[in-house]
Amino acid sequence: MSGQLIECPCGTVLRGQGIDEVVAEARKHAKSVHDMDLTNEQAKAMARPS
Ligand SMILES: [Zn+2]
């Protein structure tokens, strides 16, 4: 299983066991911290293997 990470422009790093998990974490972060609605596509585009 390959871990994934998304680095938010604010410097926060979201991590997940897979793409779906890290995308969910990033969307949660964007909404709660930045009041921003991140789409699955946007989050996936920011993801890279950790
Ligand atoms: Zn952020």
mmCIF file of the protein (N, C-alpha, C, O) and its ligand, coordinates in Angstrom:
data_MODEL
# 
_entry.id   MODEL 
# 
loop_
_entity.id 
_entity.type 
_entity.pdbx_number_of_molecules 
1 polymer     1 
2 non-polymer 1 
# 
_entity_poly.entity_id                      1 
_entity_poly.type                           'polypeptide(L)' 
_entity_poly.nstd_linkage                   no 
_entity_poly.nstd_monomer                   no 
_entity_poly.pdbx_seq_one_letter_code       MSGQLIECPCGTVLRGQGIDEVVAEARKHAKSVHDMDLTNEQAKAMARPS 
_entity_poly.pdbx_seq_one_letter_code_can   MSGQLIECPCGTVLRGQGIDEVVAEARKHAKSVHDMDLTNEQAKAMARPS 
_entity_poly.pdbx_strand_id                 A 
# 
loop_
_entity_poly_seq.entity_id 
_entity_poly_seq.num 
_entity_poly_seq.mon_id 
_entity_poly_seq.hetero 
1 1  MET n 
1 2  SER n 
1 3  GLY n 
1 4  GLN n 
1 5  LEU n 
1 6  ILE n 
1 7  GLU n 
1 8  CYS n 
1 9  PRO n 
1 10 CYS n 
1 11 GLY n 
1 12 THR n 
1 13 VAL n 
1 14 LEU n 
1 15 ARG n 
1 16 GLY n 
1 17 GLN n 
1 18 GLY n 
1 19 ILE n 
1 20 ASP n 
1 21 GLU n 
1 22 VAL n 
1 23 VAL n 
1 24 ALA n 
1 25 GLU n 
1 26 ALA n 
1 27 ARG n 
1 28 LYS n 
1 29 HIS n 
1 30 ALA n 
1 31 LYS n 
1 32 SER n 
1 33 VAL n 
1 34 HIS n 
1 35 ASP n 
1 36 MET n 
1 37 ASP n 
1 38 LEU n 
1 39 THR n 
1 40 ASN n 
1 41 GLU n 
1 42 GLN n 
1 43 ALA n 
1 44 LYS n 
1 45 ALA n 
1 46 MET n 
1 47 ALA n 
1 48 ARG n 
1 49 PRO n 
1 50 SER n 
# 
loop_
_struct_asym.id 
_struct_asym.entity_id 
A 1 
B 2 
# 
loop_
_chem_comp.id 
_chem_comp.type 
_chem_comp.mon_nstd_flag 
ALA 'L-peptide linking' y 
ARG 'L-peptide linking' y 
ASN 'L-peptide linking' y 
ASP 'L-peptide linking' y 
CYS 'L-peptide linking' y 
GLN 'L-peptide linking' y 
GLU 'L-peptide linking' y 
GLY 'peptide linking'   y 
HIS 'L-peptide linking' y 
ILE 'L-peptide linking' y 
LEU 'L-peptide linking' y 
LYS 'L-peptide linking' y 
MET 'L-peptide linking' y 
PRO 'L-peptide linking' y 
SER 'L-peptide linking' y 
THR 'L-peptide linking' y 
VAL 'L-peptide linking' y 
ZN  non-polymer         . 
# 
_pdbx_entity_nonpoly.entity_id   2 
_pdbx_entity_nonpoly.name        ? 
_pdbx_entity_nonpoly.comp_id     ZN 
# 
_pdbx_nonpoly_scheme.asym_id         B 
_pdbx_nonpoly_scheme.entity_id       2 
_pdbx_nonpoly_scheme.mon_id          ZN 
_pdbx_nonpoly_scheme.ndb_seq_num     1 
_pdbx_nonpoly_scheme.pdb_seq_num     101 
_pdbx_nonpoly_scheme.auth_seq_num    101 
_pdbx_nonpoly_scheme.pdb_mon_id      ZN 
_pdbx_nonpoly_scheme.auth_mon_id     ZN 
_pdbx_nonpoly_scheme.pdb_strand_id   A 
_pdbx_nonpoly_scheme.pdb_ins_code    . 
# 
loop_
_atom_site.group_PDB 
_atom_site.id 
_atom_site.type_symbol 
_atom_site.label_atom_id 
_atom_site.label_alt_id 
_atom_site.label_comp_id 
_atom_site.label_asym_id 
_atom_site.label_entity_id 
_atom_site.label_seq_id 
_atom_site.pdbx_PDB_ins_code 
_atom_site.Cartn_x 
_atom_site.Cartn_y 
_atom_site.Cartn_z 
_atom_site.occupancy 
_atom_site.B_iso_or_equiv 
_atom_site.pdbx_formal_charge 
_atom_site.auth_seq_id 
_atom_site.auth_comp_id 
_atom_site.auth_asym_id 
_atom_site.auth_atom_id 
_atom_site.pdbx_PDB_model_num 
ATOM   1   N  N  . MET A 1 1  ? 0.856   -1.200 0.000  1.00 0.00 ? 1   MET A N  1 
ATOM   2   C  CA . MET A 1 1  ? 0.000   0.000  0.000  1.00 0.00 ? 1   MET A CA 1 
ATOM   3   C  C  . MET A 1 1  ? 0.890   1.249  0.000  1.00 0.00 ? 1   MET A C  1 
ATOM   4   O  O  . MET A 1 1  ? 1.825   1.351  0.795  1.00 0.00 ? 1   MET A O  1 
ATOM   5   N  N  . SER A 1 2  ? 0.601   2.164  -0.869 1.00 0.00 ? 2   SER A N  1 
ATOM   6   C  CA . SER A 1 2  ? 1.434   3.364  -0.948 1.00 0.00 ? 2   SER A CA 1 
ATOM   7   C  C  . SER A 1 2  ? 0.743   4.533  -0.261 1.00 0.00 ? 2   SER A C  1 
ATOM   8   O  O  . SER A 1 2  ? -0.412  4.845  -0.549 1.00 0.00 ? 2   SER A O  1 
ATOM   9   N  N  . GLY A 1 3  ? 1.465   5.170  0.647  1.00 0.00 ? 3   GLY A N  1 
ATOM   10  C  CA . GLY A 1 3  ? 0.931   6.343  1.315  1.00 0.00 ? 3   GLY A CA 1 
ATOM   11  C  C  . GLY A 1 3  ? 0.935   7.536  0.368  1.00 0.00 ? 3   GLY A C  1 
ATOM   12  O  O  . GLY A 1 3  ? 1.726   7.611  -0.572 1.00 0.00 ? 3   GLY A O  1 
ATOM   13  N  N  . GLN A 1 4  ? 0.041   8.449  0.645  1.00 0.00 ? 4   GLN A N  1 
ATOM   14  C  CA . GLN A 1 4  ? -0.054  9.647  -0.171 1.00 0.00 ? 4   GLN A CA 1 
ATOM   15  C  C  . GLN A 1 4  ? 0.003   10.866 0.736  1.00 0.00 ? 4   GLN A C  1 
ATOM   16  O  O  . GLN A 1 4  ? -0.384  10.802 1.903  1.00 0.00 ? 4   GLN A O  1 
ATOM   17  N  N  . LEU A 1 5  ? 0.484   11.966 0.197  1.00 0.00 ? 5   LEU A N  1 
ATOM   18  C  CA . LEU A 1 5  ? 0.429   13.205 0.967  1.00 0.00 ? 5   LEU A CA 1 
ATOM   19  C  C  . LEU A 1 5  ? 0.021   14.362 0.081  1.00 0.00 ? 5   LEU A C  1 
ATOM   20  O  O  . LEU A 1 5  ? 0.265   14.368 -1.126 1.00 0.00 ? 5   LEU A O  1 
ATOM   21  N  N  . ILE A 1 6  ? -0.599  15.330 0.704  1.00 0.00 ? 6   ILE A N  1 
ATOM   22  C  CA . ILE A 1 6  ? -0.958  16.580 0.033  1.00 0.00 ? 6   ILE A CA 1 
ATOM   23  C  C  . ILE A 1 6  ? -0.434  17.700 0.908  1.00 0.00 ? 6   ILE A C  1 
ATOM   24  O  O  . ILE A 1 6  ? -0.737  17.771 2.099  1.00 0.00 ? 6   ILE A O  1 
ATOM   25  N  N  . GLU A 1 7  ? 0.370   18.590 0.294  1.00 0.00 ? 7   GLU A N  1 
ATOM   26  C  CA . GLU A 1 7  ? 0.880   19.729 1.037  1.00 0.00 ? 7   GLU A CA 1 
ATOM   27  C  C  . GLU A 1 7  ? 0.022   20.937 0.698  1.00 0.00 ? 7   GLU A C  1 
ATOM   28  O  O  . GLU A 1 7  ? -0.011  21.398 -0.443 1.00 0.00 ? 7   GLU A O  1 
ATOM   29  N  N  . CYS A 1 8  ? -0.663  21.434 1.704  1.00 0.00 ? 8   CYS A N  1 
ATOM   30  C  CA . CYS A 1 8  ? -1.505  22.610 1.526  1.00 0.00 ? 8   CYS A CA 1 
ATOM   31  C  C  . CYS A 1 8  ? -0.604  23.833 1.350  1.00 0.00 ? 8   CYS A C  1 
ATOM   32  O  O  . CYS A 1 8  ? 0.481   23.883 1.930  1.00 0.00 ? 8   CYS A O  1 
ATOM   33  N  N  . PRO A 1 9  ? -1.035  24.813 0.562  1.00 0.00 ? 9   PRO A N  1 
ATOM   34  C  CA . PRO A 1 9  ? -0.236  26.046 0.426  1.00 0.00 ? 9   PRO A CA 1 
ATOM   35  C  C  . PRO A 1 9  ? 0.056   26.728 1.757  1.00 0.00 ? 9   PRO A C  1 
ATOM   36  O  O  . PRO A 1 9  ? 1.006   27.507 1.843  1.00 0.00 ? 9   PRO A O  1 
ATOM   37  N  N  . CYS A 1 10 ? -0.729  26.461 2.793  1.00 0.00 ? 10  CYS A N  1 
ATOM   38  C  CA . CYS A 1 10 ? -0.487  27.077 4.108  1.00 0.00 ? 10  CYS A CA 1 
ATOM   39  C  C  . CYS A 1 10 ? 0.627   26.376 4.861  1.00 0.00 ? 10  CYS A C  1 
ATOM   40  O  O  . CYS A 1 10 ? 1.046   26.844 5.920  1.00 0.00 ? 10  CYS A O  1 
ATOM   41  N  N  . GLY A 1 11 ? 1.116   25.253 4.329  1.00 0.00 ? 11  GLY A N  1 
ATOM   42  C  CA . GLY A 1 11 ? 2.224   24.561 4.971  1.00 0.00 ? 11  GLY A CA 1 
ATOM   43  C  C  . GLY A 1 11 ? 1.818   23.292 5.694  1.00 0.00 ? 11  GLY A C  1 
ATOM   44  O  O  . GLY A 1 11 ? 2.672   22.494 6.079  1.00 0.00 ? 11  GLY A O  1 
ATOM   45  N  N  . THR A 1 12 ? 0.520   23.099 5.882  1.00 0.00 ? 12  THR A N  1 
ATOM   46  C  CA . THR A 1 12 ? 0.044   21.885 6.537  1.00 0.00 ? 12  THR A CA 1 
ATOM   47  C  C  . THR A 1 12 ? 0.162   20.706 5.574  1.00 0.00 ? 12  THR A C  1 
ATOM   48  O  O  . THR A 1 12 ? -0.199  20.809 4.402  1.00 0.00 ? 12  THR A O  1 
ATOM   49  N  N  . VAL A 1 13 ? 0.669   19.591 6.080  1.00 0.00 ? 13  VAL A N  1 
ATOM   50  C  CA . VAL A 1 13 ? 0.796   18.389 5.268  1.00 0.00 ? 13  VAL A CA 1 
ATOM   51  C  C  . VAL A 1 13 ? -0.255  17.380 5.710  1.00 0.00 ? 13  VAL A C  1 
ATOM   52  O  O  . VAL A 1 13 ? -0.293  16.975 6.872  1.00 0.00 ? 13  VAL A O  1 
ATOM   53  N  N  . LEU A 1 14 ? -1.109  16.980 4.768  1.00 0.00 ? 14  LEU A N  1 
ATOM   54  C  CA . LEU A 1 14 ? -2.115  15.960 5.035  1.00 0.00 ? 14  LEU A CA 1 
ATOM   55  C  C  . LEU A 1 14 ? -1.595  14.634 4.517  1.00 0.00 ? 14  LEU A C  1 
ATOM   56  O  O  . LEU A 1 14 ? -1.023  14.559 3.430  1.00 0.00 ? 14  LEU A O  1 
ATOM   57  N  N  . ARG A 1 15 ? -1.798  13.594 5.300  1.00 0.00 ? 15  ARG A N  1 
ATOM   58  C  CA . ARG A 1 15 ? -1.320  12.269 4.913  1.00 0.00 ? 15  ARG A CA 1 
ATOM   59  C  C  . ARG A 1 15 ? -2.449  11.245 4.961  1.00 0.00 ? 15  ARG A C  1 
ATOM   60  O  O  . ARG A 1 15 ? -3.372  11.346 5.770  1.00 0.00 ? 15  ARG A O  1 
ATOM   61  N  N  . GLY A 1 16 ? -2.351  10.271 4.085  1.00 0.00 ? 16  GLY A N  1 
ATOM   62  C  CA . GLY A 1 16 ? -3.323  9.189  4.096  1.00 0.00 ? 16  GLY A CA 1 
ATOM   63  C  C  . GLY A 1 16 ? -2.690  7.909  3.598  1.00 0.00 ? 16  GLY A C  1 
ATOM   64  O  O  . GLY A 1 16 ? -1.628  7.925  2.975  1.00 0.00 ? 16  GLY A O  1 
ATOM   65  N  N  . GLN A 1 17 ? -3.355  6.797  3.881  1.00 0.00 ? 17  GLN A N  1 
ATOM   66  C  CA . GLN A 1 17 ? -2.862  5.494  3.429  1.00 0.00 ? 17  GLN A CA 1 
ATOM   67  C  C  . GLN A 1 17 ? -3.065  5.318  1.936  1.00 0.00 ? 17  GLN A C  1 
ATOM   68  O  O  . GLN A 1 17 ? -2.358  4.536  1.300  1.00 0.00 ? 17  GLN A O  1 
ATOM   69  N  N  . GLY A 1 18 ? -4.009  6.026  1.380  1.00 0.00 ? 18  GLY A N  1 
ATOM   70  C  CA . GLY A 1 18 ? -4.282  5.928  -0.059 1.00 0.00 ? 18  GLY A CA 1 
ATOM   71  C  C  . GLY A 1 18 ? -4.823  7.246  -0.560 1.00 0.00 ? 18  GLY A C  1 
ATOM   72  O  O  . GLY A 1 18 ? -5.042  8.180  0.211  1.00 0.00 ? 18  GLY A O  1 
ATOM   73  N  N  . ILE A 1 19 ? -5.036  7.308  -1.862 1.00 0.00 ? 19  ILE A N  1 
ATOM   74  C  CA . ILE A 1 19 ? -5.465  8.560  -2.486 1.00 0.00 ? 19  ILE A CA 1 
ATOM   75  C  C  . ILE A 1 19 ? -6.809  9.038  -1.940 1.00 0.00 ? 19  ILE A C  1 
ATOM   76  O  O  . ILE A 1 19 ? -6.989  10.227 -1.679 1.00 0.00 ? 19  ILE A O  1 
ATOM   77  N  N  . ASP A 1 20 ? -7.750  8.114  -1.767 1.00 0.00 ? 20  ASP A N  1 
ATOM   78  C  CA . ASP A 1 20 ? -9.074  8.519  -1.292 1.00 0.00 ? 20  ASP A CA 1 
ATOM   79  C  C  . ASP A 1 20 ? -9.004  9.112  0.114  1.00 0.00 ? 20  ASP A C  1 
ATOM   80  O  O  . ASP A 1 20 ? -9.697  10.077 0.438  1.00 0.00 ? 20  ASP A O  1 
ATOM   81  N  N  . GLU A 1 21 ? -8.150  8.509  0.937  1.00 0.00 ? 21  GLU A N  1 
ATOM   82  C  CA . GLU A 1 21 ? -8.027  8.965  2.312  1.00 0.00 ? 21  GLU A CA 1 
ATOM   83  C  C  . GLU A 1 21 ? -7.387  10.348 2.379  1.00 0.00 ? 21  GLU A C  1 
ATOM   84  O  O  . GLU A 1 21 ? -7.861  11.217 3.111  1.00 0.00 ? 21  GLU A O  1 
ATOM   85  N  N  . VAL A 1 22 ? -6.315  10.556 1.623  1.00 0.00 ? 22  VAL A N  1 
ATOM   86  C  CA . VAL A 1 22 ? -5.636  11.851 1.684  1.00 0.00 ? 22  VAL A CA 1 
ATOM   87  C  C  . VAL A 1 22 ? -6.500  12.946 1.041  1.00 0.00 ? 22  VAL A C  1 
ATOM   88  O  O  . VAL A 1 22 ? -6.477  14.096 1.481  1.00 0.00 ? 22  VAL A O  1 
ATOM   89  N  N  . VAL A 1 23 ? -7.245  12.591 0.021  1.00 0.00 ? 23  VAL A N  1 
ATOM   90  C  CA . VAL A 1 23 ? -8.164  13.552 -0.602 1.00 0.00 ? 23  VAL A CA 1 
ATOM   91  C  C  . VAL A 1 23 ? -9.225  13.979 0.407  1.00 0.00 ? 23  VAL A C  1 
ATOM   92  O  O  . VAL A 1 23 ? -9.558  15.160 0.500  1.00 0.00 ? 23  VAL A O  1 
ATOM   93  N  N  . ALA A 1 24 ? -9.753  13.019 1.161  1.00 0.00 ? 24  ALA A N  1 
ATOM   94  C  CA . ALA A 1 24 ? -10.757 13.336 2.175  1.00 0.00 ? 24  ALA A CA 1 
ATOM   95  C  C  . ALA A 1 24 ? -10.172 14.235 3.255  1.00 0.00 ? 24  ALA A C  1 
ATOM   96  O  O  . ALA A 1 24 ? -10.822 15.179 3.704  1.00 0.00 ? 24  ALA A O  1 
ATOM   97  N  N  . GLU A 1 25 ? -8.939  13.941 3.672  1.00 0.00 ? 25  GLU A N  1 
ATOM   98  C  CA . GLU A 1 25 ? -8.274  14.756 4.691  1.00 0.00 ? 25  GLU A CA 1 
ATOM   99  C  C  . GLU A 1 25 ? -8.052  16.182 4.186  1.00 0.00 ? 25  GLU A C  1 
ATOM   100 O  O  . GLU A 1 25 ? -8.274  17.151 4.913  1.00 0.00 ? 25  GLU A O  1 
ATOM   101 N  N  . ALA A 1 26 ? -7.616  16.296 2.944  1.00 0.00 ? 26  ALA A N  1 
ATOM   102 C  CA . ALA A 1 26 ? -7.335  17.619 2.374  1.00 0.00 ? 26  ALA A CA 1 
ATOM   103 C  C  . ALA A 1 26 ? -8.611  18.445 2.231  1.00 0.00 ? 26  ALA A C  1 
ATOM   104 O  O  . ALA A 1 26 ? -8.611  19.649 2.484  1.00 0.00 ? 26  ALA A O  1 
ATOM   105 N  N  . ARG A 1 27 ? -9.692  17.790 1.824  1.00 0.00 ? 27  ARG A N  1 
ATOM   106 C  CA . ARG A 1 27 ? -10.957 18.506 1.671  1.00 0.00 ? 27  ARG A CA 1 
ATOM   107 C  C  . ARG A 1 27 ? -11.473 18.968 3.028  1.00 0.00 ? 27  ARG A C  1 
ATOM   108 O  O  . ARG A 1 27 ? -12.009 20.069 3.155  1.00 0.00 ? 27  ARG A O  1 
ATOM   109 N  N  . LYS A 1 28 ? -11.310 18.123 4.036  1.00 0.00 ? 28  LYS A N  1 
ATOM   110 C  CA . LYS A 1 28 ? -11.720 18.472 5.398  1.00 0.00 ? 28  LYS A CA 1 
ATOM   111 C  C  . LYS A 1 28 ? -10.904 19.676 5.893  1.00 0.00 ? 28  LYS A C  1 
ATOM   112 O  O  . LYS A 1 28 ? -11.443 20.618 6.475  1.00 0.00 ? 28  LYS A O  1 
ATOM   113 N  N  . HIS A 1 29 ? -9.592  19.613 5.643  1.00 0.00 ? 29  HIS A N  1 
ATOM   114 C  CA . HIS A 1 29 ? -8.696  20.693 6.058  1.00 0.00 ? 29  HIS A CA 1 
ATOM   115 C  C  . HIS A 1 29 ? -9.063  21.995 5.349  1.00 0.00 ? 29  HIS A C  1 
ATOM   116 O  O  . HIS A 1 29 ? -9.176  23.043 5.986  1.00 0.00 ? 29  HIS A O  1 
ATOM   117 N  N  . ALA A 1 30 ? -9.248  21.927 4.043  1.00 0.00 ? 30  ALA A N  1 
ATOM   118 C  CA . ALA A 1 30 ? -9.554  23.134 3.264  1.00 0.00 ? 30  ALA A CA 1 
ATOM   119 C  C  . ALA A 1 30 ? -10.847 23.783 3.760  1.00 0.00 ? 30  ALA A C  1 
ATOM   120 O  O  . ALA A 1 30 ? -10.953 25.005 3.860  1.00 0.00 ? 30  ALA A O  1 
ATOM   121 N  N  . LYS A 1 31 ? -11.814 22.937 4.064  1.00 0.00 ? 31  LYS A N  1 
ATOM   122 C  CA . LYS A 1 31 ? -13.113 23.457 4.514  1.00 0.00 ? 31  LYS A CA 1 
ATOM   123 C  C  . LYS A 1 31 ? -13.020 24.058 5.913  1.00 0.00 ? 31  LYS A C  1 
ATOM   124 O  O  . LYS A 1 31 ? -13.504 25.165 6.150  1.00 0.00 ? 31  LYS A O  1 
ATOM   125 N  N  . SER A 1 32 ? -12.399 23.328 6.837  1.00 0.00 ? 32  SER A N  1 
ATOM   126 C  CA . SER A 1 32 ? -12.410 23.771 8.230  1.00 0.00 ? 32  SER A CA 1 
ATOM   127 C  C  . SER A 1 32 ? -11.424 24.908 8.478  1.00 0.00 ? 32  SER A C  1 
ATOM   128 O  O  . SER A 1 32 ? -11.702 25.801 9.278  1.00 0.00 ? 32  SER A O  1 
ATOM   129 N  N  . VAL A 1 33 ? -10.272 24.887 7.799  1.00 0.00 ? 33  VAL A N  1 
ATOM   130 C  CA . VAL A 1 33 ? -9.243  25.888 8.065  1.00 0.00 ? 33  VAL A CA 1 
ATOM   131 C  C  . VAL A 1 33 ? -9.378  27.087 7.131  1.00 0.00 ? 33  VAL A C  1 
ATOM   132 O  O  . VAL A 1 33 ? -9.195  28.230 7.550  1.00 0.00 ? 33  VAL A O  1 
ATOM   133 N  N  . HIS A 1 34 ? -9.701  26.822 5.862  1.00 0.00 ? 34  HIS A N  1 
ATOM   134 C  CA . HIS A 1 34 ? -9.705  27.903 4.867  1.00 0.00 ? 34  HIS A CA 1 
ATOM   135 C  C  . HIS A 1 34 ? -11.108 28.253 4.372  1.00 0.00 ? 34  HIS A C  1 
ATOM   136 O  O  . HIS A 1 34 ? -11.264 29.137 3.529  1.00 0.00 ? 34  HIS A O  1 
ATOM   137 N  N  . ASP A 1 35 ? -12.119 27.571 4.884  1.00 0.00 ? 35  ASP A N  1 
ATOM   138 C  CA . ASP A 1 35 ? -13.497 27.761 4.426  1.00 0.00 ? 35  ASP A CA 1 
ATOM   139 C  C  . ASP A 1 35 ? -13.560 27.704 2.897  1.00 0.00 ? 35  ASP A C  1 
ATOM   140 O  O  . ASP A 1 35 ? -14.207 28.528 2.251  1.00 0.00 ? 35  ASP A O  1 
ATOM   141 N  N  . MET A 1 36 ? -12.871 26.710 2.344  1.00 0.00 ? 36  MET A N  1 
ATOM   142 C  CA . MET A 1 36 ? -12.743 26.559 0.903  1.00 0.00 ? 36  MET A CA 1 
ATOM   143 C  C  . MET A 1 36 ? -13.253 25.184 0.489  1.00 0.00 ? 36  MET A C  1 
ATOM   144 O  O  . MET A 1 36 ? -12.937 24.178 1.124  1.00 0.00 ? 36  MET A O  1 
ATOM   145 N  N  . ASP A 1 37 ? -14.043 25.152 -0.578 1.00 0.00 ? 37  ASP A N  1 
ATOM   146 C  CA . ASP A 1 37 ? -14.534 23.868 -1.080 1.00 0.00 ? 37  ASP A CA 1 
ATOM   147 C  C  . ASP A 1 37 ? -13.593 23.334 -2.150 1.00 0.00 ? 37  ASP A C  1 
ATOM   148 O  O  . ASP A 1 37 ? -13.599 23.786 -3.295 1.00 0.00 ? 37  ASP A O  1 
ATOM   149 N  N  . LEU A 1 38 ? -12.792 22.369 -1.752 1.00 0.00 ? 38  LEU A N  1 
ATOM   150 C  CA . LEU A 1 38 ? -11.841 21.730 -2.653 1.00 0.00 ? 38  LEU A CA 1 
ATOM   151 C  C  . LEU A 1 38 ? -12.549 20.558 -3.336 1.00 0.00 ? 38  LEU A C  1 
ATOM   152 O  O  . LEU A 1 38 ? -13.226 19.771 -2.675 1.00 0.00 ? 38  LEU A O  1 
ATOM   153 N  N  . THR A 1 39 ? -12.394 20.443 -4.646 1.00 0.00 ? 39  THR A N  1 
ATOM   154 C  CA . THR A 1 39 ? -13.006 19.304 -5.329 1.00 0.00 ? 39  THR A CA 1 
ATOM   155 C  C  . THR A 1 39 ? -12.075 18.099 -5.251 1.00 0.00 ? 39  THR A C  1 
ATOM   156 O  O  . THR A 1 39 ? -10.883 18.239 -4.981 1.00 0.00 ? 39  THR A O  1 
ATOM   157 N  N  . ASN A 1 40 ? -12.632 16.917 -5.491 1.00 0.00 ? 40  ASN A N  1 
ATOM   158 C  CA . ASN A 1 40 ? -11.812 15.704 -5.537 1.00 0.00 ? 40  ASN A CA 1 
ATOM   159 C  C  . ASN A 1 40 ? -10.696 15.853 -6.562 1.00 0.00 ? 40  ASN A C  1 
ATOM   160 O  O  . ASN A 1 40 ? -9.559  15.447 -6.319 1.00 0.00 ? 40  ASN A O  1 
ATOM   161 N  N  . GLU A 1 41 ? -11.029 16.439 -7.711 1.00 0.00 ? 41  GLU A N  1 
ATOM   162 C  CA . GLU A 1 41 ? -10.042 16.591 -8.781 1.00 0.00 ? 41  GLU A CA 1 
ATOM   163 C  C  . GLU A 1 41 ? -8.903  17.518 -8.355 1.00 0.00 ? 41  GLU A C  1 
ATOM   164 O  O  . GLU A 1 41 ? -7.732  17.237 -8.610 1.00 0.00 ? 41  GLU A O  1 
ATOM   165 N  N  . GLN A 1 42 ? -9.263  18.629 -7.702 1.00 0.00 ? 42  GLN A N  1 
ATOM   166 C  CA . GLN A 1 42 ? -8.235  19.564 -7.238 1.00 0.00 ? 42  GLN A CA 1 
ATOM   167 C  C  . GLN A 1 42 ? -7.325  18.905 -6.209 1.00 0.00 ? 42  GLN A C  1 
ATOM   168 O  O  . GLN A 1 42 ? -6.104  19.053 -6.256 1.00 0.00 ? 42  GLN A O  1 
ATOM   169 N  N  . ALA A 1 43 ? -7.933  18.178 -5.282 1.00 0.00 ? 43  ALA A N  1 
ATOM   170 C  CA . ALA A 1 43 ? -7.147  17.524 -4.238 1.00 0.00 ? 43  ALA A CA 1 
ATOM   171 C  C  . ALA A 1 43 ? -6.244  16.449 -4.838 1.00 0.00 ? 43  ALA A C  1 
ATOM   172 O  O  . ALA A 1 43 ? -5.077  16.327 -4.465 1.00 0.00 ? 43  ALA A O  1 
ATOM   173 N  N  . LYS A 1 44 ? -6.792  15.673 -5.767 1.00 0.00 ? 44  LYS A N  1 
ATOM   174 C  CA . LYS A 1 44 ? -6.002  14.605 -6.404 1.00 0.00 ? 44  LYS A CA 1 
ATOM   175 C  C  . LYS A 1 44 ? -4.811  15.182 -7.155 1.00 0.00 ? 44  LYS A C  1 
ATOM   176 O  O  . LYS A 1 44 ? -3.734  14.586 -7.180 1.00 0.00 ? 44  LYS A O  1 
ATOM   177 N  N  . ALA A 1 45 ? -5.012  16.350 -7.770 1.00 0.00 ? 45  ALA A N  1 
ATOM   178 C  CA . ALA A 1 45 ? -3.933  16.981 -8.532 1.00 0.00 ? 45  ALA A CA 1 
ATOM   179 C  C  . ALA A 1 45 ? -2.783  17.408 -7.622 1.00 0.00 ? 45  ALA A C  1 
ATOM   180 O  O  . ALA A 1 45 ? -1.647  17.545 -8.076 1.00 0.00 ? 45  ALA A O  1 
ATOM   181 N  N  . MET A 1 46 ? -3.078  17.619 -6.337 1.00 0.00 ? 46  MET A N  1 
ATOM   182 C  CA . MET A 1 46 ? -2.051  18.059 -5.384 1.00 0.00 ? 46  MET A CA 1 
ATOM   183 C  C  . MET A 1 46 ? -1.374  16.883 -4.683 1.00 0.00 ? 46  MET A C  1 
ATOM   184 O  O  . MET A 1 46 ? -0.366  17.059 -3.997 1.00 0.00 ? 46  MET A O  1 
ATOM   185 N  N  . ALA A 1 47 ? -1.930  15.683 -4.856 1.00 0.00 ? 47  ALA A N  1 
ATOM   186 C  CA . ALA A 1 47 ? -1.420  14.529 -4.115 1.00 0.00 ? 47  ALA A CA 1 
ATOM   187 C  C  . ALA A 1 47 ? -0.161  13.963 -4.768 1.00 0.00 ? 47  ALA A C  1 
ATOM   188 O  O  . ALA A 1 47 ? 0.009   13.982 -5.987 1.00 0.00 ? 47  ALA A O  1 
ATOM   189 N  N  . ARG A 1 48 ? 0.709   13.459 -3.896 1.00 0.00 ? 48  ARG A N  1 
ATOM   190 C  CA . ARG A 1 48 ? 1.906   12.752 -4.388 1.00 0.00 ? 48  ARG A CA 1 
ATOM   191 C  C  . ARG A 1 48 ? 2.250   11.651 -3.396 1.00 0.00 ? 48  ARG A C  1 
ATOM   192 O  O  . ARG A 1 48 ? 1.841   11.692 -2.236 1.00 0.00 ? 48  ARG A O  1 
ATOM   193 N  N  . PRO A 1 49 ? 3.007   10.669 -3.867 1.00 0.00 ? 49  PRO A N  1 
ATOM   194 C  CA . PRO A 1 49 ? 3.370   9.572  -2.955 1.00 0.00 ? 49  PRO A CA 1 
ATOM   195 C  C  . PRO A 1 49 ? 4.215   10.094 -1.807 1.00 0.00 ? 49  PRO A C  1 
ATOM   196 O  O  . PRO A 1 49 ? 5.058   10.968 -2.006 1.00 0.00 ? 49  PRO A O  1 
ATOM   197 N  N  . SER A 1 50 ? 4.002   9.577  -0.629 1.00 0.00 ? 50  SER A N  1 
ATOM   198 C  CA . SER A 1 50 ? 4.786   10.027 0.540  1.00 0.00 ? 50  SER A CA 1 
ATOM   199 C  C  . SER A 1 50 ? 5.928   9.065  0.804  1.00 0.00 ? 50  SER A C  1 
ATOM   200 O  O  . SER A 1 50 ? 6.701   9.267  1.741  1.00 0.00 ? 50  SER A O  1 
HETATM 201 ZN ZN . ZN  B 2 .  ? -4.135  24.785 4.641  1.00 0.00 2 101 ZN  A ZN 1 
# 
